Amino acid sequence: LRMVDEGNLKLADLIELSSSDVRPGTGVLSMRLLQNPSGENTYTVHELLETAMNDSDNTATDVLLRLVGGPAAVTEYIRSLGLQKMTVARGCLEHLRDRCGVQPERTPS
């Protein structure tokens, strides 16, 4: 939301998603993308934020993380707030790979 406040991003900005954005887990967006891979899969930043927070949607979370510059950019922002011991090291896909012992080459990047 800082990027929205600064005018670098708008809640109404449209983000196109594809099947390569699908993440495992509880995901409203994952289900939609898999059921309709060639259909209309455009969402606003607001819709992605709402889905990530309300539904704990891993697809929305990783798309937003990528949109703001990735884990390193989020960690840098967190550090600017004085939170030195908190780090965002990876997105949902990488976390789930590690947690489940799945090799990266066996899943989409």
Backbone as XML, in Angstrom:
<?xml version="1.0"?>
<chain id="A" units="angstrom">
  <residue number="1" name="LEU">
    <atom name="N" x="0.815" y="-1.202" z="0.000"/>
    <atom name="CA" x="0.000" y="0.000" z="0.000"/>
    <atom name="C" x="0.857" y="1.263" z="0.000"/>
  </residue>
  <residue number="2" name="ARG">
    <atom name="N" x="2.075" y="1.144" z="0.445"/>
    <atom name="CA" x="2.980" y="2.295" z="0.381"/>
    <atom name="C" x="3.156" y="2.723" z="-1.064"/>
  </residue>
  <residue number="3" name="MET">
    <atom name="N" x="3.263" y="1.771" z="-1.985"/>
    <atom name="CA" x="3.420" y="2.105" z="-3.398"/>
    <atom name="C" x="2.184" y="2.827" z="-3.938"/>
  </residue>
  <residue number="4" name="VAL">
    <atom name="N" x="1.017" y="2.488" z="-3.414"/>
    <atom name="CA" x="-0.218" y="3.184" z="-3.790"/>
    <atom name="C" x="-0.174" y="4.606" z="-3.247"/>
  </residue>
  <residue number="5" name="ASP">
    <atom name="N" x="0.199" y="4.736" z="-1.971"/>
    <atom name="CA" x="0.298" y="6.064" z="-1.355"/>
    <atom name="C" x="1.281" y="6.957" z="-2.108"/>
  </residue>
  <residue number="6" name="GLU">
    <atom name="N" x="2.357" y="6.391" z="-2.604"/>
    <atom name="CA" x="3.382" y="7.159" z="-3.316"/>
    <atom name="C" x="3.030" y="7.399" z="-4.784"/>
  </residue>
  <residue number="7" name="GLY">
    <atom name="N" x="1.944" y="6.793" z="-5.246"/>
    <atom name="CA" x="1.524" y="6.977" z="-6.631"/>
    <atom name="C" x="2.216" y="6.073" z="-7.629"/>
  </residue>
  <residue number="8" name="ASN">
    <atom name="N" x="2.961" y="5.071" z="-7.151"/>
    <atom name="CA" x="3.663" y="4.143" z="-8.040"/>
    <atom name="C" x="2.781" y="2.983" z="-8.496"/>
  </residue>
  <residue number="9" name="LEU">
    <atom name="N" x="1.657" y="2.838" z="-7.865"/>
    <atom name="CA" x="0.741" y="1.737" z="-8.139"/>
    <atom name="C" x="-0.652" y="2.225" z="-7.794"/>
  </residue>
  <residue number="10" name="LYS">
    <atom name="N" x="-1.645" y="1.746" z="-8.531"/>
    <atom name="CA" x="-3.037" y="2.107" z="-8.237"/>
    <atom name="C" x="-3.808" y="0.841" z="-7.898"/>
  </residue>
  <residue number="11" name="LEU">
    <atom name="N" x="-4.741" y="0.951" z="-6.980"/>
    <atom name="CA" x="-5.563" y="-0.207" z="-6.622"/>
    <atom name="C" x="-6.368" y="-0.705" z="-7.812"/>
  </residue>
  <residue number="12" name="ALA">
    <atom name="N" x="-6.635" y="0.179" z="-8.771"/>
    <atom name="CA" x="-7.407" y="-0.184" z="-9.957"/>
    <atom name="C" x="-6.537" y="-0.731" z="-11.090"/>
  </residue>
  <residue number="13" name="ASP">
    <atom name="N" x="-5.198" y="-0.728" z="-10.927"/>
    <atom name="CA" x="-4.323" y="-1.279" z="-11.964"/>
    <atom name="C" x="-4.692" y="-2.723" z="-12.232"/>
  </residue>
  <residue number="14" name="LEU">
    <atom name="N" x="-4.703" y="-3.085" z="-13.511"/>
    <atom name="CA" x="-5.048" y="-4.442" z="-13.911"/>
    <atom name="C" x="-3.790" y="-5.292" z="-14.069"/>
  </residue>
  <residue number="15" name="ILE">
    <atom name="N" x="-3.846" y="-6.489" z="-13.515"/>
    <atom name="CA" x="-2.737" y="-7.439" z="-13.578"/>
    <atom name="C" x="-3.240" y="-8.702" z="-14.252"/>
  </residue>
  <residue number="16" name="GLU">
    <atom name="N" x="-2.571" y="-9.081" z="-15.337"/>
    <atom name="CA" x="-2.931" y="-10.289" z="-16.081"/>
    <atom name="C" x="-2.232" y="-11.488" z="-15.457"/>
  </residue>
  <residue number="17" name="LEU">
    <atom name="N" x="-2.999" y="-12.513" z="-15.141"/>
    <atom name="CA" x="-2.452" y="-13.741" z="-14.569"/>
    <atom name="C" x="-2.547" y="-14.863" z="-15.584"/>
  </residue>
  <residue number="18" name="SER">
    <atom name="N" x="-1.655" y="-15.835" z="-15.464"/>
    <atom name="CA" x="-1.682" y="-16.998" z="-16.342"/>
    <atom name="C" x="-1.495" y="-18.258" z="-15.498"/>
  </residue>
  <residue number="19" name="SER">
    <atom name="N" x="-1.563" y="-19.396" z="-16.139"/>
    <atom name="CA" x="-1.423" y="-20.653" z="-15.403"/>
    <atom name="C" x="-0.050" y="-20.768" z="-14.734"/>
  </residue>
  <residue number="20" name="SER">
    <atom name="N" x="0.958" y="-20.063" z="-15.234"/>
    <atom name="CA" x="2.278" y="-20.116" z="-14.597"/>
    <atom name="C" x="2.296" y="-19.395" z="-13.251"/>
  </residue>
  <residue number="21" name="ASP">
    <atom name="N" x="1.253" y="-18.609" z="-12.956"/>
    <atom name="CA" x="1.148" y="-17.922" z="-11.668"/>
    <atom name="C" x="0.518" y="-18.790" z="-10.583"/>
  </residue>
  <residue number="22" name="VAL">
    <atom name="N" x="-0.038" y="-19.926" z="-10.960"/>
    <atom name="CA" x="-0.746" y="-20.785" z="-10.009"/>
    <atom name="C" x="0.208" y="-21.281" z="-8.931"/>
  </residue>
  <residue number="23" name="ARG">
    <atom name="N" x="-0.251" y="-21.186" z="-7.682"/>
    <atom name="CA" x="0.484" y="-21.679" z="-6.527"/>
    <atom name="C" x="-0.381" y="-22.685" z="-5.784"/>
  </residue>
  <residue number="24" name="PRO">
    <atom name="N" x="0.220" y="-23.713" z="-5.206"/>
    <atom name="CA" x="-0.565" y="-24.679" z="-4.443"/>
    <atom name="C" x="-1.083" y="-24.063" z="-3.153"/>
  </residue>
  <residue number="25" name="GLY">
    <atom name="N" x="-2.051" y="-24.729" z="-2.576"/>
    <atom name="CA" x="-2.615" y="-24.268" z="-1.308"/>
    <atom name="C" x="-4.045" y="-23.805" z="-1.481"/>
  </residue>
  <residue number="26" name="THR">
    <atom name="N" x="-4.526" y="-23.137" z="-0.464"/>
    <atom name="CA" x="-5.893" y="-22.637" z="-0.507"/>
    <atom name="C" x="-5.941" y="-21.458" z="-1.448"/>
  </residue>
  <residue number="27" name="GLY">
    <atom name="N" x="-6.485" y="-21.664" z="-2.615"/>
    <atom name="CA" x="-6.437" y="-20.592" z="-3.586"/>
    <atom name="C" x="-7.650" y="-20.471" z="-4.459"/>
  </residue>
  <residue number="28" name="VAL">
    <atom name="N" x="-8.364" y="-19.386" z="-4.277"/>
    <atom name="CA" x="-9.497" y="-19.064" z="-5.137"/>
    <atom name="C" x="-8.984" y="-18.791" z="-6.548"/>
  </residue>
  <residue number="29" name="LEU">
    <atom name="N" x="-7.911" y="-18.025" z="-6.651"/>
    <atom name="CA" x="-7.366" y="-17.685" z="-7.964"/>
    <atom name="C" x="-6.795" y="-18.907" z="-8.662"/>
  </residue>
  <residue number="30" name="SER">
    <atom name="N" x="-6.136" y="-19.771" z="-7.934"/>
    <atom name="CA" x="-5.582" y="-20.985" z="-8.538"/>
    <atom name="C" x="-6.677" y="-21.790" z="-9.200"/>
  </residue>
  <residue number="31" name="MET">
    <atom name="N" x="-7.777" y="-21.951" z="-8.505"/>
    <atom name="CA" x="-8.899" y="-22.713" z="-9.048"/>
    <atom name="C" x="-9.420" y="-22.057" z="-10.324"/>
  </residue>
  <residue number="32" name="ARG">
    <atom name="N" x="-9.594" y="-20.738" z="-10.302"/>
    <atom name="CA" x="-10.089" y="-20.017" z="-11.487"/>
    <atom name="C" x="-9.126" y="-20.149" z="-12.658"/>
  </residue>
  <residue number="33" name="LEU">
    <atom name="N" x="-7.833" y="-20.000" z="-12.392"/>
    <atom name="CA" x="-6.838" y="-20.071" z="-13.463"/>
    <atom name="C" x="-6.757" y="-21.469" z="-14.063"/>
  </residue>
  <residue number="34" name="LEU">
    <atom name="N" x="-6.854" y="-22.480" z="-13.228"/>
    <atom name="CA" x="-6.784" y="-23.853" z="-13.729"/>
    <atom name="C" x="-8.047" y="-24.254" z="-14.481"/>
  </residue>
  <residue number="35" name="GLN">
    <atom name="N" x="-9.188" y="-23.731" z="-14.064"/>
    <atom name="CA" x="-10.449" y="-24.057" z="-14.732"/>
    <atom name="C" x="-10.622" y="-23.305" z="-16.044"/>
  </residue>
  <residue number="36" name="ASN">
    <atom name="N" x="-9.980" y="-22.155" z="-16.168"/>
    <atom name="CA" x="-10.167" y="-21.322" z="-17.344"/>
    <atom name="C" x="-8.837" y="-20.697" z="-17.774"/>
  </residue>
  <residue number="37" name="PRO">
    <atom name="N" x="-7.849" y="-21.535" z="-18.157"/>
    <atom name="CA" x="-6.505" y="-21.019" z="-18.426"/>
    <atom name="C" x="-6.416" y="-20.046" z="-19.600"/>
  </residue>
  <residue number="38" name="SER">
    <atom name="N" x="-7.313" y="-20.148" z="-20.552"/>
    <atom name="CA" x="-7.245" y="-19.257" z="-21.715"/>
    <atom name="C" x="-8.291" y="-18.151" z="-21.652"/>
  </residue>
  <residue number="39" name="GLY">
    <atom name="N" x="-9.003" y="-18.085" z="-20.554"/>
    <atom name="CA" x="-10.058" y="-17.076" z="-20.419"/>
    <atom name="C" x="-9.560" y="-15.771" z="-19.839"/>
  </residue>
  <residue number="40" name="GLU">
    <atom name="N" x="-10.495" y="-14.948" z="-19.420"/>
    <atom name="CA" x="-10.202" y="-13.648" z="-18.829"/>
    <atom name="C" x="-9.667" y="-13.844" z="-17.415"/>
  </residue>
  <residue number="41" name="ASN">
    <atom name="N" x="-8.412" y="-13.558" z="-17.225"/>
    <atom name="CA" x="-7.774" y="-13.733" z="-15.923"/>
    <atom name="C" x="-7.044" y="-12.461" z="-15.519"/>
  </residue>
  <residue number="42" name="THR">
    <atom name="N" x="-7.772" y="-11.373" z="-15.581"/>
    <atom name="CA" x="-7.232" y="-10.070" z="-15.219"/>
    <atom name="C" x="-7.881" y="-9.626" z="-13.917"/>
  </residue>
  <residue number="43" name="TYR">
    <atom name="N" x="-7.054" y="-9.171" z="-12.998"/>
    <atom name="CA" x="-7.534" y="-8.762" z="-11.682"/>
    <atom name="C" x="-6.920" y="-7.415" z="-11.326"/>
  </residue>
  <residue number="44" name="THR">
    <atom name="N" x="-7.649" y="-6.645" z="-10.545"/>
    <atom name="CA" x="-7.084" y="-5.387" z="-10.067"/>
    <atom name="C" x="-6.153" y="-5.673" z="-8.884"/>
  </residue>
  <residue number="45" name="VAL">
    <atom name="N" x="-5.291" y="-4.722" z="-8.609"/>
    <atom name="CA" x="-4.425" y="-4.836" z="-7.434"/>
    <atom name="C" x="-5.290" y="-4.980" z="-6.188"/>
  </residue>
  <residue number="46" name="HIS">
    <atom name="N" x="-6.384" y="-4.234" z="-6.134"/>
    <atom name="CA" x="-7.303" y="-4.323" z="-4.999"/>
    <atom name="C" x="-7.834" y="-5.743" z="-4.837"/>
  </residue>
  <residue number="47" name="GLU">
    <atom name="N" x="-8.259" y="-6.358" z="-5.932"/>
    <atom name="CA" x="-8.782" y="-7.728" z="-5.861"/>
    <atom name="C" x="-7.700" y="-8.709" z="-5.396"/>
  </residue>
  <residue number="48" name="LEU">
    <atom name="N" x="-6.482" y="-8.510" z="-5.863"/>
    <atom name="CA" x="-5.388" y="-9.392" z="-5.434"/>
    <atom name="C" x="-5.102" y="-9.228" z="-3.948"/>
  </residue>
  <residue number="49" name="LEU">
    <atom name="N" x="-5.073" y="-7.973" z="-3.476"/>
    <atom name="CA" x="-4.861" y="-7.722" z="-2.041"/>
    <atom name="C" x="-5.968" y="-8.353" z="-1.204"/>
  </residue>
  <residue number="50" name="GLU">
    <atom name="N" x="-7.183" y="-8.145" z="-1.634"/>
    <atom name="CA" x="-8.336" y="-8.687" z="-0.897"/>
    <atom name="C" x="-8.285" y="-10.210" z="-0.849"/>
  </residue>
  <residue number="51" name="THR">
    <atom name="N" x="-7.954" y="-10.833" z="-1.964"/>
    <atom name="CA" x="-7.902" y="-12.294" z="-2.031"/>
    <atom name="C" x="-6.736" y="-12.841" z="-1.210"/>
  </residue>
  <residue number="52" name="ALA">
    <atom name="N" x="-5.597" y="-12.167" z="-1.269"/>
    <atom name="CA" x="-4.439" y="-12.610" z="-0.484"/>
    <atom name="C" x="-4.740" y="-12.538" z="1.005"/>
  </residue>
  <residue number="53" name="MET">
    <atom name="N" x="-5.361" y="-11.461" z="1.441"/>
    <atom name="CA" x="-5.598" y="-11.276" z="2.880"/>
    <atom name="C" x="-6.819" y="-12.047" z="3.380"/>
  </residue>
  <residue number="54" name="ASN">
    <atom name="N" x="-7.907" y="-12.009" z="2.651"/>
    <atom name="CA" x="-9.139" y="-12.647" z="3.132"/>
    <atom name="C" x="-9.147" y="-14.155" z="2.949"/>
  </residue>
  <residue number="55" name="ASP">
    <atom name="N" x="-8.538" y="-14.629" z="1.856"/>
    <atom name="CA" x="-8.594" y="-16.058" z="1.535"/>
    <atom name="C" x="-7.254" y="-16.762" z="1.717"/>
  </residue>
  <residue number="56" name="SER">
    <atom name="N" x="-6.242" y="-16.016" z="2.151"/>
    <atom name="CA" x="-4.894" y="-16.564" z="2.287"/>
    <atom name="C" x="-4.469" y="-17.243" z="0.982"/>
  </residue>
  <residue number="57" name="ASP">
    <atom name="N" x="-4.708" y="-16.549" z="-0.122"/>
    <atom name="CA" x="-4.478" y="-17.094" z="-1.453"/>
    <atom name="C" x="-2.998" y="-16.968" z="-1.830"/>
  </residue>
  <residue number="58" name="ASN">
    <atom name="N" x="-2.335" y="-18.096" z="-2.004"/>
    <atom name="CA" x="-0.906" y="-18.106" z="-2.315"/>
    <atom name="C" x="-0.599" y="-17.524" z="-3.691"/>
  </residue>
  <residue number="59" name="THR">
    <atom name="N" x="-1.494" y="-17.738" z="-4.649"/>
    <atom name="CA" x="-1.293" y="-17.177" z="-5.984"/>
    <atom name="C" x="-1.312" y="-15.657" z="-5.921"/>
  </residue>
  <residue number="60" name="ALA">
    <atom name="N" x="-2.315" y="-15.093" z="-5.277"/>
    <atom name="CA" x="-2.408" y="-13.638" z="-5.149"/>
    <atom name="C" x="-1.210" y="-13.085" z="-4.386"/>
  </residue>
  <residue number="61" name="THR">
    <atom name="N" x="-0.809" y="-13.777" z="-3.340"/>
    <atom name="CA" x="0.322" y="-13.329" z="-2.534"/>
    <atom name="C" x="1.599" y="-13.264" z="-3.359"/>
  </residue>
  <residue number="62" name="ASP">
    <atom name="N" x="1.895" y="-14.313" z="-4.122"/>
    <atom name="CA" x="3.122" y="-14.317" z="-4.915"/>
    <atom name="C" x="3.077" y="-13.309" z="-6.060"/>
  </residue>
  <residue number="63" name="VAL">
    <atom name="N" x="1.917" y="-13.097" z="-6.667"/>
    <atom name="CA" x="1.796" y="-12.086" z="-7.722"/>
    <atom name="C" x="2.063" y="-10.704" z="-7.131"/>
  </residue>
  <residue number="64" name="LEU">
    <atom name="N" x="1.489" y="-10.417" z="-5.978"/>
    <atom name="CA" x="1.723" y="-9.124" z="-5.324"/>
    <atom name="C" x="3.182" y="-8.964" z="-4.912"/>
  </residue>
  <residue number="65" name="LEU">
    <atom name="N" x="3.772" y="-10.026" z="-4.397"/>
    <atom name="CA" x="5.176" y="-9.973" z="-3.996"/>
    <atom name="C" x="6.057" y="-9.634" z="-5.198"/>
  </residue>
  <residue number="66" name="ARG">
    <atom name="N" x="5.779" y="-10.268" z="-6.320"/>
    <atom name="CA" x="6.529" y="-9.985" z="-7.547"/>
    <atom name="C" x="6.302" y="-8.538" z="-8.002"/>
  </residue>
  <residue number="67" name="LEU">
    <atom name="N" x="5.073" y="-8.077" z="-7.900"/>
    <atom name="CA" x="4.699" y="-6.732" z="-8.332"/>
    <atom name="C" x="5.446" y="-5.639" z="-7.567"/>
  </residue>
  <residue number="68" name="VAL">
    <atom name="N" x="5.719" y="-5.878" z="-6.288"/>
    <atom name="CA" x="6.390" y="-4.851" z="-5.473"/>
    <atom name="C" x="7.912" y="-5.001" z="-5.473"/>
  </residue>
  <residue number="69" name="GLY">
    <atom name="N" x="8.431" y="-5.958" z="-6.226"/>
    <atom name="CA" x="9.879" y="-6.081" z="-6.339"/>
    <atom name="C" x="10.487" y="-7.302" z="-5.702"/>
  </residue>
  <residue number="70" name="GLY">
    <atom name="N" x="9.664" y="-8.190" z="-5.167"/>
    <atom name="CA" x="10.160" y="-9.440" z="-4.610"/>
    <atom name="C" x="10.530" y="-9.360" z="-3.139"/>
  </residue>
  <residue number="71" name="PRO">
    <atom name="N" x="10.966" y="-10.483" z="-2.589"/>
    <atom name="CA" x="11.294" y="-10.556" z="-1.168"/>
    <atom name="C" x="12.328" y="-9.528" z="-0.709"/>
  </residue>
  <residue number="72" name="ALA">
    <atom name="N" x="13.352" y="-9.300" z="-1.513"/>
    <atom name="CA" x="14.401" y="-8.350" z="-1.108"/>
    <atom name="C" x="13.838" y="-6.939" z="-0.943"/>
  </residue>
  <residue number="73" name="ALA">
    <atom name="N" x="12.941" y="-6.534" z="-1.831"/>
    <atom name="CA" x="12.344" y="-5.194" z="-1.728"/>
    <atom name="C" x="11.463" y="-5.072" z="-0.491"/>
  </residue>
  <residue number="74" name="VAL">
    <atom name="N" x="10.738" y="-6.126" z="-0.174"/>
    <atom name="CA" x="9.886" y="-6.097" z="1.016"/>
    <atom name="C" x="10.747" y="-6.069" z="2.276"/>
  </residue>
  <residue number="75" name="THR">
    <atom name="N" x="11.811" y="-6.859" z="2.292"/>
    <atom name="CA" x="12.717" y="-6.857" z="3.444"/>
    <atom name="C" x="13.346" y="-5.475" z="3.625"/>
  </residue>
  <residue number="76" name="GLU">
    <atom name="N" x="13.745" y="-4.856" z="2.541"/>
    <atom name="CA" x="14.329" y="-3.512" z="2.626"/>
    <atom name="C" x="13.334" y="-2.521" z="3.243"/>
  </residue>
  <residue number="77" name="TYR">
    <atom name="N" x="12.077" y="-2.612" z="2.821"/>
    <atom name="CA" x="11.053" y="-1.735" z="3.383"/>
    <atom name="C" x="10.837" y="-2.015" z="4.873"/>
  </residue>
  <residue number="78" name="ILE">
    <atom name="N" x="10.768" y="-3.282" z="5.228"/>
    <atom name="CA" x="10.592" y="-3.666" z="6.631"/>
    <atom name="C" x="11.742" y="-3.117" z="7.478"/>
  </residue>
  <residue number="79" name="ARG">
    <atom name="N" x="12.943" y="-3.223" z="6.961"/>
    <atom name="CA" x="14.107" y="-2.710" z="7.682"/>
    <atom name="C" x="14.025" y="-1.189" z="7.838"/>
  </residue>
  <residue number="80" name="SER">
    <atom name="N" x="13.479" y="-0.494" z="6.831"/>
    <atom name="CA" x="13.348" y="0.965" z="6.920"/>
    <atom name="C" x="12.372" y="1.377" z="8.019"/>
  </residue>
  <residue number="81" name="LEU">
    <atom name="N" x="11.529" y="0.440" z="8.425"/>
    <atom name="CA" x="10.584" y="0.689" z="9.524"/>
    <atom name="C" x="11.202" y="0.395" z="10.882"/>
  </residue>
  <residue number="82" name="GLY">
    <atom name="N" x="12.448" y="-0.086" z="10.867"/>
    <atom name="CA" x="13.148" y="-0.386" z="12.111"/>
    <atom name="C" x="13.021" y="-1.828" z="12.566"/>
  </residue>
  <residue number="83" name="LEU">
    <atom name="N" x="12.450" y="-2.679" z="11.734"/>
    <atom name="CA" x="12.277" y="-4.093" z="12.086"/>
    <atom name="C" x="13.465" y="-4.888" z="11.539"/>
  </residue>
  <residue number="84" name="GLN">
    <atom name="N" x="14.533" y="-4.912" z="12.299"/>
    <atom name="CA" x="15.785" y="-5.508" z="11.843"/>
    <atom name="C" x="15.806" y="-7.033" z="11.885"/>
  </residue>
  <residue number="85" name="LYS">
    <atom name="N" x="14.951" y="-7.636" z="12.679"/>
    <atom name="CA" x="14.996" y="-9.093" z="12.836"/>
    <atom name="C" x="13.960" y="-9.814" z="11.982"/>
  </residue>
  <residue number="86" name="MET">
    <atom name="N" x="13.231" y="-9.091" z="11.155"/>
    <atom name="CA" x="12.214" y="-9.697" z="10.296"/>
    <atom name="C" x="12.705" y="-9.676" z="8.856"/>
  </residue>
  <residue number="87" name="THR">
    <atom name="N" x="12.596" y="-10.819" z="8.187"/>
    <atom name="CA" x="13.061" y="-10.936" z="6.807"/>
    <atom name="C" x="12.031" y="-11.685" z="5.978"/>
  </residue>
  <residue number="88" name="VAL">
    <atom name="N" x="11.789" y="-11.199" z="4.779"/>
    <atom name="CA" x="11.002" y="-11.943" z="3.799"/>
    <atom name="C" x="12.015" y="-12.518" z="2.820"/>
  </residue>
  <residue number="89" name="ALA">
    <atom name="N" x="12.225" y="-13.816" z="2.897"/>
    <atom name="CA" x="13.294" y="-14.459" z="2.133"/>
    <atom name="C" x="12.798" y="-15.128" z="0.860"/>
  </residue>
  <residue number="90" name="ARG">
    <atom name="N" x="11.513" y="-15.398" z="0.779"/>
    <atom name="CA" x="10.986" y="-16.146" z="-0.367"/>
    <atom name="C" x="9.486" y="-15.977" z="-0.453"/>
  </residue>
  <residue number="91" name="GLY">
    <atom name="N" x="8.954" y="-16.348" z="-1.591"/>
    <atom name="CA" x="7.515" y="-16.313" z="-1.795"/>
    <atom name="C" x="6.866" y="-17.615" z="-1.355"/>
  </residue>
  <residue number="92" name="CYS">
    <atom name="N" x="5.579" y="-17.714" z="-1.593"/>
    <atom name="CA" x="4.823" y="-18.905" z="-1.187"/>
    <atom name="C" x="5.308" y="-20.173" z="-1.893"/>
  </residue>
  <residue number="93" name="LEU">
    <atom name="N" x="5.569" y="-20.067" z="-3.193"/>
    <atom name="CA" x="5.986" y="-21.259" z="-3.928"/>
    <atom name="C" x="7.286" y="-21.817" z="-3.361"/>
  </residue>
  <residue number="94" name="GLU">
    <atom name="N" x="8.263" y="-20.950" z="-3.132"/>
    <atom name="CA" x="9.538" y="-21.401" z="-2.595"/>
    <atom name="C" x="9.372" y="-21.969" z="-1.187"/>
  </residue>
  <residue number="95" name="HIS">
    <atom name="N" x="8.536" y="-21.325" z="-0.383"/>
    <atom name="CA" x="8.279" y="-21.816" z="0.974"/>
    <atom name="C" x="7.672" y="-23.216" z="0.934"/>
  </residue>
  <residue number="96" name="LEU">
    <atom name="N" x="6.678" y="-23.408" z="0.085"/>
    <atom name="CA" x="6.022" y="-24.717" z="0.000"/>
    <atom name="C" x="6.961" y="-25.773" z="-0.571"/>
  </residue>
  <residue number="97" name="ARG">
    <atom name="N" x="7.797" y="-25.391" z="-1.531"/>
    <atom name="CA" x="8.798" y="-26.345" z="-2.044"/>
    <atom name="C" x="9.683" y="-26.839" z="-0.905"/>
  </residue>
  <residue number="98" name="ASP">
    <atom name="N" x="10.199" y="-25.883" z="-0.135"/>
    <atom name="CA" x="11.095" y="-26.241" z="0.971"/>
    <atom name="C" x="10.373" y="-27.076" z="2.023"/>
  </residue>
  <residue number="99" name="ARG">
    <atom name="N" x="9.187" y="-26.660" z="2.370"/>
    <atom name="CA" x="8.426" y="-27.348" z="3.413"/>
    <atom name="C" x="8.085" y="-28.788" z="3.032"/>
  </residue>
  <residue number="100" name="CYS">
    <atom name="N" x="7.804" y="-28.992" z="1.750"/>
    <atom name="CA" x="7.380" y="-30.321" z="1.297"/>
    <atom name="C" x="8.520" y="-31.135" z="0.692"/>
  </residue>
  <residue number="101" name="GLY">
    <atom name="N" x="9.713" y="-30.545" z="0.619"/>
    <atom name="CA" x="10.856" y="-31.266" z="0.080"/>
    <atom name="C" x="10.809" y="-31.477" z="-1.417"/>
  </residue>
  <residue number="102" name="VAL">
    <atom name="N" x="10.181" y="-30.563" z="-2.147"/>
    <atom name="CA" x="10.078" y="-30.676" z="-3.600"/>
    <atom name="C" x="11.230" y="-29.909" z="-4.240"/>
  </residue>
  <residue number="103" name="GLN">
    <atom name="N" x="11.917" y="-30.538" z="-5.161"/>
    <atom name="CA" x="13.017" y="-29.894" z="-5.853"/>
    <atom name="C" x="12.492" y="-28.801" z="-6.794"/>
  </residue>
  <residue number="104" name="PRO">
    <atom name="N" x="13.167" y="-27.656" z="-6.867"/>
    <atom name="CA" x="12.705" y="-26.539" z="-7.714"/>
    <atom name="C" x="12.481" y="-26.922" z="-9.173"/>
  </residue>
  <residue number="105" name="GLU">
    <atom name="N" x="13.300" y="-27.804" z="-9.714"/>
    <atom name="CA" x="13.153" y="-28.164" z="-11.121"/>
    <atom name="C" x="11.887" y="-28.990" z="-11.395"/>
  </residue>
  <residue number="106" name="ARG">
    <atom name="N" x="11.218" y="-29.413" z="-10.345"/>
    <atom name="CA" x="9.989" y="-30.195" z="-10.500"/>
    <atom name="C" x="8.743" y="-29.354" z="-10.449"/>
  </residue>
  <residue number="107" name="THR">
    <atom name="N" x="8.906" y="-28.037" z="-10.275"/>
    <atom name="CA" x="7.762" y="-27.121" z="-10.225"/>
    <atom name="C" x="8.049" y="-25.915" z="-11.090"/>
  </residue>
  <residue number="108" name="PRO">
    <atom name="N" x="6.991" y="-25.156" z="-11.452"/>
    <atom name="CA" x="7.228" y="-23.942" z="-12.256"/>
    <atom name="C" x="8.011" y="-22.910" z="-11.484"/>
  </residue>
  <residue number="109" name="SER">
    <atom name="N" x="8.709" y="-22.053" z="-12.203"/>
    <atom name="CA" x="9.472" y="-20.994" z="-11.525"/>
    <atom name="C" x="8.667" y="-19.731" z="-11.383"/>
  </residue>
</chain>
